[in-house]
Amino acid sequence: MSRASAALALGASLVLACGGGGGGSADSGSARGSVSPAASEPASYALGRTPEPQEIAAWDLDVNPAGVGLPSGRATAIEGASVYAAKCAICHGARGEGVAPNPPIVGREPREGFGFGRDPALVKTVGNYWPYATTVYDYLRRAMPQDKPGSLTPNELYGVTAWILAENGIIARDVVMDSLSLPQVKMPARDRFVRDDRLTTPGFK
């Protein structure tokens, strides 16, 4: 018997074994077709439990562009410099210049134009691309330092945020950053972005 004939014979036997060749029970076939998965599902699987408010609060840490979600605390760039040096500089450089493969976070060029996406030589930093100062805090709070995310206190976070803003020439080094002042900081790239309103804005699809 040739390989092709053997393969056809094997395929036919498998089909018959599975009932695909008409040899299966009609009753079993109709039974399989009549079962409704939805009808057999329980109303509840009794898995998990309702989280306690304090458990939700421990994870609900986001800060929106308007500053909603910012906690109590305060610091200046001067106070944040030592925190940055101890916990951030190893990855982002002593002056925020970046240590490969980690990106730079300080740099204002280009100050004119917004050629990102067209000029591959341009590097996005907090100073030339980030639209909201409040979300700098938000990102640091949830993701940094990379080896111990969530370990910085509110005062440390305000200090590091202030340091980054000051190094980018956005605020003075002695300006206090807190839940009231941080939302007032206008980032250089703020007006470069448009709200993603795909329902009513012409040009969005």
PyMOL commands that place a pseudoatom at each C-alpha (Angstrom):
pseudoatom trace, name=CA, resn=MET, resi=1, chain=A, elem=C, hetatm=0, pos=[0.000, 0.000, 0.000]
pseudoatom trace, name=CA, resn=SER, resi=2, chain=A, elem=C, hetatm=0, pos=[1.316, 3.439, -0.914]
pseudoatom trace, name=CA, resn=ARG, resi=3, chain=A, elem=C, hetatm=0, pos=[1.746, 6.251, 1.645]
pseudoatom trace, name=CA, resn=ALA, resi=4, chain=A, elem=C, hetatm=0, pos=[-1.161, 8.179, 0.097]
pseudoatom trace, name=CA, resn=SER, resi=5, chain=A, elem=C, hetatm=0, pos=[-3.459, 5.137, 0.302]
pseudoatom trace, name=CA, resn=ALA, resi=6, chain=A, elem=C, hetatm=0, pos=[-2.421, 4.462, 3.893]
pseudoatom trace, name=CA, resn=ALA, resi=7, chain=A, elem=C, hetatm=0, pos=[-3.132, 8.080, 4.867]
pseudoatom trace, name=CA, resn=LEU, resi=8, chain=A, elem=C, hetatm=0, pos=[-6.579, 7.965, 3.249]
pseudoatom trace, name=CA, resn=ALA, resi=9, chain=A, elem=C, hetatm=0, pos=[-7.411, 4.721, 5.010]
pseudoatom trace, name=CA, resn=LEU, resi=10, chain=A, elem=C, hetatm=0, pos=[-6.318, 6.103, 8.377]
pseudoatom trace, name=CA, resn=GLY, resi=11, chain=A, elem=C, hetatm=0, pos=[-8.352, 9.287, 7.836]
pseudoatom trace, name=CA, resn=ALA, resi=12, chain=A, elem=C, hetatm=0, pos=[-11.463, 7.303, 6.954]
pseudoatom trace, name=CA, resn=SER, resi=13, chain=A, elem=C, hetatm=0, pos=[-11.134, 5.143, 10.062]
pseudoatom trace, name=CA, resn=LEU, resi=14, chain=A, elem=C, hetatm=0, pos=[-10.807, 8.226, 12.265]
pseudoatom trace, name=CA, resn=VAL, resi=15, chain=A, elem=C, hetatm=0, pos=[-13.911, 9.803, 10.734]
pseudoatom trace, name=CA, resn=LEU, resi=16, chain=A, elem=C, hetatm=0, pos=[-15.911, 6.628, 11.317]
pseudoatom trace, name=CA, resn=ALA, resi=17, chain=A, elem=C, hetatm=0, pos=[-14.645, 6.341, 14.882]
pseudoatom trace, name=CA, resn=CYS, resi=18, chain=A, elem=C, hetatm=0, pos=[-15.818, 9.880, 15.587]
pseudoatom trace, name=CA, resn=GLY, resi=19, chain=A, elem=C, hetatm=0, pos=[-19.232, 9.298, 14.084]
pseudoatom trace, name=CA, resn=GLY, resi=20, chain=A, elem=C, hetatm=0, pos=[-18.569, 11.512, 11.086]
pseudoatom trace, name=CA, resn=GLY, resi=21, chain=A, elem=C, hetatm=0, pos=[-19.156, 8.727, 8.589]
pseudoatom trace, name=CA, resn=GLY, resi=22, chain=A, elem=C, hetatm=0, pos=[-22.753, 8.019, 9.495]
pseudoatom trace, name=CA, resn=GLY, resi=23, chain=A, elem=C, hetatm=0, pos=[-21.878, 5.140, 11.818]
pseudoatom trace, name=CA, resn=GLY, resi=24, chain=A, elem=C, hetatm=0, pos=[-22.512, 7.070, 15.038]
pseudoatom trace, name=CA, resn=SER, resi=25, chain=A, elem=C, hetatm=0, pos=[-25.697, 6.935, 17.042]
pseudoatom trace, name=CA, resn=ALA, resi=26, chain=A, elem=C, hetatm=0, pos=[-28.402, 9.327, 15.882]
pseudoatom trace, name=CA, resn=ASP, resi=27, chain=A, elem=C, hetatm=0, pos=[-29.581, 9.661, 19.448]
pseudoatom trace, name=CA, resn=SER, resi=28, chain=A, elem=C, hetatm=0, pos=[-26.168, 10.692, 20.733]
pseudoatom trace, name=CA, resn=GLY, resi=29, chain=A, elem=C, hetatm=0, pos=[-25.795, 13.228, 17.937]
pseudoatom trace, name=CA, resn=SER, resi=30, chain=A, elem=C, hetatm=0, pos=[-29.143, 14.864, 18.670]
pseudoatom trace, name=CA, resn=ALA, resi=31, chain=A, elem=C, hetatm=0, pos=[-28.375, 14.868, 22.380]
pseudoatom trace, name=CA, resn=ARG, resi=32, chain=A, elem=C, hetatm=0, pos=[-25.160, 16.741, 21.809]
pseudoatom trace, name=CA, resn=GLY, resi=33, chain=A, elem=C, hetatm=0, pos=[-26.936, 19.279, 19.626]
pseudoatom trace, name=CA, resn=SER, resi=34, chain=A, elem=C, hetatm=0, pos=[-29.768, 19.889, 22.082]
pseudoatom trace, name=CA, resn=VAL, resi=35, chain=A, elem=C, hetatm=0, pos=[-27.644, 20.853, 25.111]
pseudoatom trace, name=CA, resn=SER, resi=36, chain=A, elem=C, hetatm=0, pos=[-27.630, 24.577, 25.799]
pseudoatom trace, name=CA, resn=PRO, resi=37, chain=A, elem=C, hetatm=0, pos=[-24.425, 25.687, 27.594]
pseudoatom trace, name=CA, resn=ALA, resi=38, chain=A, elem=C, hetatm=0, pos=[-26.159, 28.779, 28.969]
pseudoatom trace, name=CA, resn=ALA, resi=39, chain=A, elem=C, hetatm=0, pos=[-28.939, 26.703, 30.494]
pseudoatom trace, name=CA, resn=SER, resi=40, chain=A, elem=C, hetatm=0, pos=[-26.447, 24.502, 32.331]
pseudoatom trace, name=CA, resn=GLU, resi=41, chain=A, elem=C, hetatm=0, pos=[-24.432, 27.358, 33.864]
pseudoatom trace, name=CA, resn=PRO, resi=42, chain=A, elem=C, hetatm=0, pos=[-25.058, 28.208, 37.524]
pseudoatom trace, name=CA, resn=ALA, resi=43, chain=A, elem=C, hetatm=0, pos=[-26.170, 31.680, 38.509]
pseudoatom trace, name=CA, resn=SER, resi=44, chain=A, elem=C, hetatm=0, pos=[-23.012, 32.056, 40.587]
pseudoatom trace, name=CA, resn=TYR, resi=45, chain=A, elem=C, hetatm=0, pos=[-19.738, 30.176, 40.763]
pseudoatom trace, name=CA, resn=ALA, resi=46, chain=A, elem=C, hetatm=0, pos=[-19.124, 31.257, 44.385]
pseudoatom trace, name=CA, resn=LEU, resi=47, chain=A, elem=C, hetatm=0, pos=[-15.626, 32.426, 43.504]
pseudoatom trace, name=CA, resn=GLY, resi=48, chain=A, elem=C, hetatm=0, pos=[-13.887, 35.322, 45.229]
pseudoatom trace, name=CA, resn=ARG, resi=49, chain=A, elem=C, hetatm=0, pos=[-15.507, 37.890, 47.492]
pseudoatom trace, name=CA, resn=THR, resi=50, chain=A, elem=C, hetatm=0, pos=[-16.433, 41.565, 47.523]
pseudoatom trace, name=CA, resn=PRO, resi=51, chain=A, elem=C, hetatm=0, pos=[-13.278, 43.580, 48.290]
pseudoatom trace, name=CA, resn=GLU, resi=52, chain=A, elem=C, hetatm=0, pos=[-13.117, 45.737, 51.381]
pseudoatom trace, name=CA, resn=PRO, resi=53, chain=A, elem=C, hetatm=0, pos=[-12.906, 49.537, 50.891]
pseudoatom trace, name=CA, resn=GLN, resi=54, chain=A, elem=C, hetatm=0, pos=[-9.342, 49.645, 52.225]
pseudoatom trace, name=CA, resn=GLU, resi=55, chain=A, elem=C, hetatm=0, pos=[-8.304, 46.957, 49.755]
pseudoatom trace, name=CA, resn=ILE, resi=56, chain=A, elem=C, hetatm=0, pos=[-9.695, 48.990, 46.859]
pseudoatom trace, name=CA, resn=ALA, resi=57, chain=A, elem=C, hetatm=0, pos=[-7.990, 52.133, 48.186]
pseudoatom trace, name=CA, resn=ALA, resi=58, chain=A, elem=C, hetatm=0, pos=[-4.625, 50.359, 48.202]
pseudoatom trace, name=CA, resn=TRP, resi=59, chain=A, elem=C, hetatm=0, pos=[-4.880, 49.777, 44.443]
pseudoatom trace, name=CA, resn=ASP, resi=60, chain=A, elem=C, hetatm=0, pos=[-6.829, 52.873, 43.403]
pseudoatom trace, name=CA, resn=LEU, resi=61, chain=A, elem=C, hetatm=0, pos=[-3.763, 55.102, 43.026]
pseudoatom trace, name=CA, resn=ASP, resi=62, chain=A, elem=C, hetatm=0, pos=[-4.279, 56.785, 39.665]
pseudoatom trace, name=CA, resn=VAL, resi=63, chain=A, elem=C, hetatm=0, pos=[-3.971, 60.553, 39.309]
pseudoatom trace, name=CA, resn=ASN, resi=64, chain=A, elem=C, hetatm=0, pos=[-5.742, 62.175, 36.387]
pseudoatom trace, name=CA, resn=PRO, resi=65, chain=A, elem=C, hetatm=0, pos=[-4.518, 65.215, 34.400]
pseudoatom trace, name=CA, resn=ALA, resi=66, chain=A, elem=C, hetatm=0, pos=[-6.558, 67.583, 36.580]
pseudoatom trace, name=CA, resn=GLY, resi=67, chain=A, elem=C, hetatm=0, pos=[-4.783, 66.285, 39.684]
pseudoatom trace, name=CA, resn=VAL, resi=68, chain=A, elem=C, hetatm=0, pos=[-7.670, 64.282, 41.120]
pseudoatom trace, name=CA, resn=GLY, resi=69, chain=A, elem=C, hetatm=0, pos=[-6.104, 61.534, 43.196]
pseudoatom trace, name=CA, resn=LEU, resi=70, chain=A, elem=C, hetatm=0, pos=[-3.039, 63.471, 44.369]
pseudoatom trace, name=CA, resn=PRO, resi=71, chain=A, elem=C, hetatm=0, pos=[-2.345, 62.730, 48.051]
pseudoatom trace, name=CA, resn=SER, resi=72, chain=A, elem=C, hetatm=0, pos=[-1.224, 65.018, 50.849]
pseudoatom trace, name=CA, resn=GLY, resi=73, chain=A, elem=C, hetatm=0, pos=[2.473, 65.819, 50.896]
pseudoatom trace, name=CA, resn=ARG, resi=74, chain=A, elem=C, hetatm=0, pos=[4.911, 68.442, 49.638]
pseudoatom trace, name=CA, resn=ALA, resi=75, chain=A, elem=C, hetatm=0, pos=[8.489, 68.956, 48.529]
pseudoatom trace, name=CA, resn=THR, resi=76, chain=A, elem=C, hetatm=0, pos=[10.739, 71.111, 46.380]
pseudoatom trace, name=CA, resn=ALA, resi=77, chain=A, elem=C, hetatm=0, pos=[13.274, 70.087, 43.751]
pseudoatom trace, name=CA, resn=ILE, resi=78, chain=A, elem=C, hetatm=0, pos=[16.006, 70.868, 46.258]
pseudoatom trace, name=CA, resn=GLU, resi=79, chain=A, elem=C, hetatm=0, pos=[14.526, 68.303, 48.637]
pseudoatom trace, name=CA, resn=GLY, resi=80, chain=A, elem=C, hetatm=0, pos=[13.922, 65.826, 45.840]
pseudoatom trace, name=CA, resn=ALA, resi=81, chain=A, elem=C, hetatm=0, pos=[17.503, 65.922, 44.570]
pseudoatom trace, name=CA, resn=SER, resi=82, chain=A, elem=C, hetatm=0, pos=[18.791, 63.502, 47.199]
pseudoatom trace, name=CA, resn=VAL, resi=83, chain=A, elem=C, hetatm=0, pos=[15.898, 61.096, 46.600]
pseudoatom trace, name=CA, resn=TYR, resi=84, chain=A, elem=C, hetatm=0, pos=[16.555, 61.156, 42.865]
pseudoatom trace, name=CA, resn=ALA, resi=85, chain=A, elem=C, hetatm=0, pos=[20.277, 60.569, 43.387]
pseudoatom trace, name=CA, resn=ALA, resi=86, chain=A, elem=C, hetatm=0, pos=[19.643, 57.608, 45.686]
pseudoatom trace, name=CA, resn=LYS, resi=87, chain=A, elem=C, hetatm=0, pos=[16.769, 55.895, 43.890]
pseudoatom trace, name=CA, resn=CYS, resi=88, chain=A, elem=C, hetatm=0, pos=[16.565, 57.106, 40.287]
pseudoatom trace, name=CA, resn=ALA, resi=89, chain=A, elem=C, hetatm=0, pos=[19.989, 58.132, 38.981]
pseudoatom trace, name=CA, resn=ILE, resi=90, chain=A, elem=C, hetatm=0, pos=[21.251, 54.568, 38.586]
pseudoatom trace, name=CA, resn=CYS, resi=91, chain=A, elem=C, hetatm=0, pos=[18.845, 54.112, 35.648]
pseudoatom trace, name=CA, resn=HIS, resi=92, chain=A, elem=C, hetatm=0, pos=[18.232, 57.662, 34.419]
pseudoatom trace, name=CA, resn=GLY, resi=93, chain=A, elem=C, hetatm=0, pos=[21.635, 59.265, 34.983]
pseudoatom trace, name=CA, resn=ALA, resi=94, chain=A, elem=C, hetatm=0, pos=[22.836, 61.875, 37.457]
pseudoatom trace, name=CA, resn=ARG, resi=95, chain=A, elem=C, hetatm=0, pos=[21.291, 64.675, 35.402]
pseudoatom trace, name=CA, resn=GLY, resi=96, chain=A, elem=C, hetatm=0, pos=[18.409, 62.731, 33.887]
pseudoatom trace, name=CA, resn=GLU, resi=97, chain=A, elem=C, hetatm=0, pos=[20.340, 62.019, 30.702]
pseudoatom trace, name=CA, resn=GLY, resi=98, chain=A, elem=C, hetatm=0, pos=[19.441, 58.325, 30.702]
pseudoatom trace, name=CA, resn=VAL, resi=99, chain=A, elem=C, hetatm=0, pos=[21.537, 55.195, 31.146]
pseudoatom trace, name=CA, resn=ALA, resi=100, chain=A, elem=C, hetatm=0, pos=[20.966, 52.726, 28.312]
pseudoatom trace, name=CA, resn=PRO, resi=101, chain=A, elem=C, hetatm=0, pos=[18.591, 51.040, 27.841]
pseudoatom trace, name=CA, resn=ASN, resi=102, chain=A, elem=C, hetatm=0, pos=[16.678, 53.426, 30.118]
pseudoatom trace, name=CA, resn=PRO, resi=103, chain=A, elem=C, hetatm=0, pos=[15.512, 56.651, 28.461]
pseudoatom trace, name=CA, resn=PRO, resi=104, chain=A, elem=C, hetatm=0, pos=[16.491, 60.228, 29.316]
pseudoatom trace, name=CA, resn=ILE, resi=105, chain=A, elem=C, hetatm=0, pos=[13.920, 62.226, 31.251]
pseudoatom trace, name=CA, resn=VAL, resi=106, chain=A, elem=C, hetatm=0, pos=[15.528, 65.651, 30.952]
pseudoatom trace, name=CA, resn=GLY, resi=107, chain=A, elem=C, hetatm=0, pos=[15.727, 67.684, 27.738]
pseudoatom trace, name=CA, resn=ARG, resi=108, chain=A, elem=C, hetatm=0, pos=[13.721, 70.474, 26.157]
pseudoatom trace, name=CA, resn=GLU, resi=109, chain=A, elem=C, hetatm=0, pos=[14.840, 70.236, 22.540]
pseudoatom trace, name=CA, resn=PRO, resi=110, chain=A, elem=C, hetatm=0, pos=[13.265, 70.853, 20.152]
pseudoatom trace, name=CA, resn=ARG, resi=111, chain=A, elem=C, hetatm=0, pos=[11.656, 73.924, 21.645]
pseudoatom trace, name=CA, resn=GLU, resi=112, chain=A, elem=C, hetatm=0, pos=[10.079, 74.859, 18.326]
pseudoatom trace, name=CA, resn=GLY, resi=113, chain=A, elem=C, hetatm=0, pos=[8.038, 72.484, 16.214]
pseudoatom trace, name=CA, resn=PHE, resi=114, chain=A, elem=C, hetatm=0, pos=[6.863, 69.055, 17.220]
pseudoatom trace, name=CA, resn=GLY, resi=115, chain=A, elem=C, hetatm=0, pos=[8.519, 66.690, 14.799]
pseudoatom trace, name=CA, resn=PHE, resi=116, chain=A, elem=C, hetatm=0, pos=[8.172, 63.460, 16.742]
pseudoatom trace, name=CA, resn=GLY, resi=117, chain=A, elem=C, hetatm=0, pos=[7.250, 60.652, 14.388]
pseudoatom trace, name=CA, resn=ARG, resi=118, chain=A, elem=C, hetatm=0, pos=[8.889, 62.439, 11.470]
pseudoatom trace, name=CA, resn=ASP, resi=119, chain=A, elem=C, hetatm=0, pos=[12.421, 62.875, 12.786]
pseudoatom trace, name=CA, resn=PRO, resi=120, chain=A, elem=C, hetatm=0, pos=[13.841, 59.668, 14.343]
pseudoatom trace, name=CA, resn=ALA, resi=121, chain=A, elem=C, hetatm=0, pos=[16.685, 61.662, 15.917]
pseudoatom trace, name=CA, resn=LEU, resi=122, chain=A, elem=C, hetatm=0, pos=[14.308, 63.414, 18.322]
pseudoatom trace, name=CA, resn=VAL, resi=123, chain=A, elem=C, hetatm=0, pos=[14.144, 61.911, 21.819]
pseudoatom trace, name=CA, resn=LYS, resi=124, chain=A, elem=C, hetatm=0, pos=[10.968, 62.237, 23.877]
pseudoatom trace, name=CA, resn=THR, resi=125, chain=A, elem=C, hetatm=0, pos=[11.526, 63.515, 27.412]
pseudoatom trace, name=CA, resn=VAL, resi=126, chain=A, elem=C, hetatm=0, pos=[9.394, 64.989, 30.178]
pseudoatom trace, name=CA, resn=GLY, resi=127, chain=A, elem=C, hetatm=0, pos=[10.572, 68.433, 29.090]
pseudoatom trace, name=CA, resn=ASN, resi=128, chain=A, elem=C, hetatm=0, pos=[9.609, 68.283, 25.431]
pseudoatom trace, name=CA, resn=TYR, resi=129, chain=A, elem=C, hetatm=0, pos=[6.799, 65.753, 25.194]
pseudoatom trace, name=CA, resn=TRP, resi=130, chain=A, elem=C, hetatm=0, pos=[4.938, 65.060, 28.462]
pseudoatom trace, name=CA, resn=PRO, resi=131, chain=A, elem=C, hetatm=0, pos=[1.611, 66.957, 28.510]
pseudoatom trace, name=CA, resn=TYR, resi=132, chain=A, elem=C, hetatm=0, pos=[0.663, 66.982, 32.230]
pseudoatom trace, name=CA, resn=ALA, resi=133, chain=A, elem=C, hetatm=0, pos=[2.790, 67.442, 35.352]
pseudoatom trace, name=CA, resn=THR, resi=134, chain=A, elem=C, hetatm=0, pos=[0.246, 65.554, 37.447]
pseudoatom trace, name=CA, resn=THR, resi=135, chain=A, elem=C, hetatm=0, pos=[0.692, 62.376, 35.452]
pseudoatom trace, name=CA, resn=VAL, resi=136, chain=A, elem=C, hetatm=0, pos=[4.450, 62.531, 36.003]
pseudoatom trace, name=CA, resn=TYR, resi=137, chain=A, elem=C, hetatm=0, pos=[3.612, 62.017, 39.676]
pseudoatom trace, name=CA, resn=ASP, resi=138, chain=A, elem=C, hetatm=0, pos=[1.105, 59.316, 38.759]
pseudoatom trace, name=CA, resn=TYR, resi=139, chain=A, elem=C, hetatm=0, pos=[3.638, 57.345, 36.713]
pseudoatom trace, name=CA, resn=LEU, resi=140, chain=A, elem=C, hetatm=0, pos=[6.378, 57.639, 39.322]
pseudoatom trace, name=CA, resn=ARG, resi=141, chain=A, elem=C, hetatm=0, pos=[3.985, 56.576, 42.064]
pseudoatom trace, name=CA, resn=ARG, resi=142, chain=A, elem=C, hetatm=0, pos=[2.882, 53.371, 40.378]
pseudoatom trace, name=CA, resn=ALA, resi=143, chain=A, elem=C, hetatm=0, pos=[5.919, 52.326, 38.349]
pseudoatom trace, name=CA, resn=MET, resi=144, chain=A, elem=C, hetatm=0, pos=[9.131, 53.684, 39.897]
pseudoatom trace, name=CA, resn=PRO, resi=145, chain=A, elem=C, hetatm=0, pos=[11.740, 52.785, 40.993]
pseudoatom trace, name=CA, resn=GLN, resi=146, chain=A, elem=C, hetatm=0, pos=[11.633, 49.890, 38.594]
pseudoatom trace, name=CA, resn=ASP, resi=147, chain=A, elem=C, hetatm=0, pos=[12.931, 47.397, 41.163]
pseudoatom trace, name=CA, resn=LYS, resi=148, chain=A, elem=C, hetatm=0, pos=[10.620, 48.647, 43.959]
pseudoatom trace, name=CA, resn=PRO, resi=149, chain=A, elem=C, hetatm=0, pos=[7.535, 50.296, 42.441]
pseudoatom trace, name=CA, resn=GLY, resi=150, chain=A, elem=C, hetatm=0, pos=[5.208, 51.851, 44.974]
pseudoatom trace, name=CA, resn=SER, resi=151, chain=A, elem=C, hetatm=0, pos=[7.927, 52.230, 47.608]
pseudoatom trace, name=CA, resn=LEU, resi=152, chain=A, elem=C, hetatm=0, pos=[8.290, 56.038, 47.498]
pseudoatom trace, name=CA, resn=THR, resi=153, chain=A, elem=C, hetatm=0, pos=[6.414, 58.176, 50.020]
pseudoatom trace, name=CA, resn=PRO, resi=154, chain=A, elem=C, hetatm=0, pos=[4.220, 61.087, 48.863]
pseudoatom trace, name=CA, resn=ASN, resi=155, chain=A, elem=C, hetatm=0, pos=[6.878, 63.606, 49.967]
pseudoatom trace, name=CA, resn=GLU, resi=156, chain=A, elem=C, hetatm=0, pos=[9.567, 61.698, 48.049]
pseudoatom trace, name=CA, resn=LEU, resi=157, chain=A, elem=C, hetatm=0, pos=[7.343, 61.553, 44.978]
pseudoatom trace, name=CA, resn=TYR, resi=158, chain=A, elem=C, hetatm=0, pos=[6.593, 65.278, 45.091]
pseudoatom trace, name=CA, resn=GLY, resi=159, chain=A, elem=C, hetatm=0, pos=[10.320, 65.914, 45.477]
pseudoatom trace, name=CA, resn=VAL, resi=160, chain=A, elem=C, hetatm=0, pos=[11.367, 63.729, 42.548]
pseudoatom trace, name=CA, resn=THR, resi=161, chain=A, elem=C, hetatm=0, pos=[8.576, 65.179, 40.400]
pseudoatom trace, name=CA, resn=ALA, resi=162, chain=A, elem=C, hetatm=0, pos=[9.718, 68.687, 41.305]
pseudoatom trace, name=CA, resn=TRP, resi=163, chain=A, elem=C, hetatm=0, pos=[13.342, 67.768, 40.529]
pseudoatom trace, name=CA, resn=ILE, resi=164, chain=A, elem=C, hetatm=0, pos=[12.426, 66.462, 37.084]
pseudoatom trace, name=CA, resn=LEU, resi=165, chain=A, elem=C, hetatm=0, pos=[10.347, 69.555, 36.329]
pseudoatom trace, name=CA, resn=ALA, resi=166, chain=A, elem=C, hetatm=0, pos=[13.095, 71.880, 37.555]
pseudoatom trace, name=CA, resn=GLU, resi=167, chain=A, elem=C, hetatm=0, pos=[15.819, 70.112, 35.576]
pseudoatom trace, name=CA, resn=ASN, resi=168, chain=A, elem=C, hetatm=0, pos=[13.696, 70.573, 32.484]
pseudoatom trace, name=CA, resn=GLY, resi=169, chain=A, elem=C, hetatm=0, pos=[13.435, 74.309, 33.195]
pseudoatom trace, name=CA, resn=ILE, resi=170, chain=A, elem=C, hetatm=0, pos=[9.693, 74.162, 33.856]
pseudoatom trace, name=CA, resn=ILE, resi=171, chain=A, elem=C, hetatm=0, pos=[9.655, 75.301, 37.499]
pseudoatom trace, name=CA, resn=ALA, resi=172, chain=A, elem=C, hetatm=0, pos=[12.176, 76.909, 39.860]
pseudoatom trace, name=CA, resn=ARG, resi=173, chain=A, elem=C, hetatm=0, pos=[14.074, 74.638, 42.218]
pseudoatom trace, name=CA, resn=ASP, resi=174, chain=A, elem=C, hetatm=0, pos=[12.569, 76.210, 45.337]
pseudoatom trace, name=CA, resn=VAL, resi=175, chain=A, elem=C, hetatm=0, pos=[8.915, 75.992, 44.256]
pseudoatom trace, name=CA, resn=VAL, resi=176, chain=A, elem=C, hetatm=0, pos=[6.854, 73.704, 46.487]
pseudoatom trace, name=CA, resn=MET, resi=177, chain=A, elem=C, hetatm=0, pos=[4.980, 70.951, 44.692]
pseudoatom trace, name=CA, resn=ASP, resi=178, chain=A, elem=C, hetatm=0, pos=[1.841, 69.584, 46.351]
pseudoatom trace, name=CA, resn=SER, resi=179, chain=A, elem=C, hetatm=0, pos=[-1.723, 68.610, 45.470]
pseudoatom trace, name=CA, resn=LEU, resi=180, chain=A, elem=C, hetatm=0, pos=[-2.631, 72.252, 44.793]
pseudoatom trace, name=CA, resn=SER, resi=181, chain=A, elem=C, hetatm=0, pos=[0.434, 73.561, 42.973]
pseudoatom trace, name=CA, resn=LEU, resi=182, chain=A, elem=C, hetatm=0, pos=[1.264, 70.554, 40.787]
pseudoatom trace, name=CA, resn=PRO, resi=183, chain=A, elem=C, hetatm=0, pos=[-1.969, 70.756, 38.733]
pseudoatom trace, name=CA, resn=GLN, resi=184, chain=A, elem=C, hetatm=0, pos=[-1.174, 74.426, 38.026]
pseudoatom trace, name=CA, resn=VAL, resi=185, chain=A, elem=C, hetatm=0, pos=[2.095, 73.601, 36.240]
pseudoatom trace, name=CA, resn=LYS, resi=186, chain=A, elem=C, hetatm=0, pos=[1.699, 73.989, 32.481]
pseudoatom trace, name=CA, resn=MET, resi=187, chain=A, elem=C, hetatm=0, pos=[3.952, 71.650, 30.562]
pseudoatom trace, name=CA, resn=PRO, resi=188, chain=A, elem=C, hetatm=0, pos=[5.709, 72.908, 27.404]
pseudoatom trace, name=CA, resn=ALA, resi=189, chain=A, elem=C, hetatm=0, pos=[3.996, 70.264, 25.263]
pseudoatom trace, name=CA, resn=ARG, resi=190, chain=A, elem=C, hetatm=0, pos=[0.534, 70.776, 26.763]
pseudoatom trace, name=CA, resn=ASP, resi=191, chain=A, elem=C, hetatm=0, pos=[-0.898, 72.555, 23.714]
pseudoatom trace, name=CA, resn=ARG, resi=192, chain=A, elem=C, hetatm=0, pos=[0.631, 70.052, 21.293]
pseudoatom trace, name=CA, resn=PHE, resi=193, chain=A, elem=C, hetatm=0, pos=[-1.991, 67.437, 22.072]
pseudoatom trace, name=CA, resn=VAL, resi=194, chain=A, elem=C, hetatm=0, pos=[-5.685, 67.271, 21.187]
pseudoatom trace, name=CA, resn=ARG, resi=195, chain=A, elem=C, hetatm=0, pos=[-8.427, 65.475, 23.070]
pseudoatom trace, name=CA, resn=ASP, resi=196, chain=A, elem=C, hetatm=0, pos=[-9.276, 62.099, 21.545]
pseudoatom trace, name=CA, resn=ASP, resi=197, chain=A, elem=C, hetatm=0, pos=[-12.951, 62.674, 20.801]
pseudoatom trace, name=CA, resn=ARG, resi=198, chain=A, elem=C, hetatm=0, pos=[-13.665, 60.146, 18.097]
pseudoatom trace, name=CA, resn=LEU, resi=199, chain=A, elem=C, hetatm=0, pos=[-17.414, 60.640, 18.134]
pseudoatom trace, name=CA, resn=THR, resi=200, chain=A, elem=C, hetatm=0, pos=[-17.647, 64.314, 17.201]
pseudoatom trace, name=CA, resn=THR, resi=201, chain=A, elem=C, hetatm=0, pos=[-14.222, 65.563, 16.130]
pseudoatom trace, name=CA, resn=PRO, resi=202, chain=A, elem=C, hetatm=0, pos=[-13.830, 65.873, 12.332]
pseudoatom trace, name=CA, resn=GLY, resi=203, chain=A, elem=C, hetatm=0, pos=[-10.985, 63.805, 10.984]
pseudoatom trace, name=CA, resn=PHE, resi=204, chain=A, elem=C, hetatm=0, pos=[-11.160, 61.030, 13.568]
pseudoatom trace, name=CA, resn=LYS, resi=205, chain=A, elem=C, hetatm=0, pos=[-12.438, 57.686, 12.368]
for i in range(1, 205): cmd.bond("trace and resi %d" % i, "trace and resi %d" % (i + 1))
show_as sticks, trace
zoom trace
